[in-house]
């Protein structure tokens, strides 16, 4: 799978559109668009960092939900 395909899959898993995803991660919209369309190649390390950030935020969210459930 190409990096652009992985980026698209990652973005779609968030439920965000391109504009929202780009704003959330501080990536210029045109850069994001060029990466997804294959006009520019996204650095591989950046894709890994985005995936890591999403994973850690998901774990943090799940952890805070468990705390709230145990308080009830």
Secondary structure, DSSP 8 states (H G I E B T S, - for coil): --HHHHHHHHHHHHT--HHHHHHHHT--HHHHHHHHHTSS---HHHHHHHHHHHHHHHHHHHHHHHHHHHH-
